[in-house]
Amino acid sequence: MGGGAICRHAPDASFAMNAYDIHRKQLTIQGSFIDLLSFSDAMALLASGKADVEPLIGHVLGLEQVQDFLDGKISGVSKVVVRIQD
């Protein structure tokens, strides 16, 4: 059991989660911060194709699959990228 999520939201965004599930499932939730200067450089590097990030991505899930992932209904998946939109 156990797992984690890195969350990034707009300053006024919020979400609800059952605190007991965090304890019971031993989940880790971590915020993330984007430095706009470094982010622009990183995006340019990715766009150029000079950085191979495929080995870093375990699975890509759609937003509609996240709850099933958190509930343990998707097996064989340990780290994911959530695709919010096409």
HELIX and SHEET records of a PDB file:
HELIX    1   1 ALA A   19  ARG A   24  1                                   6    
HELIX    2   2 LEU A   36  SER A   48  1                                  13    
HELIX    3   3 GLU A   54  LEU A   56  5                                   3    
HELIX    4   4 LEU A   63  GLN A   65  5                                   3    
HELIX    5   5 VAL A   66  LEU A   70  1                                   5    
SHEET    1   A 2 GLY A   3  CYS A   7  0                                        
SHEET    2   A 2 LEU A  27  GLY A  31  1                                        
SHEET    1   B 2 HIS A  59  GLY A  62  0                                        
SHEET    2   B 2 VAL A  80  ARG A  83  1                                        
END                                                                             
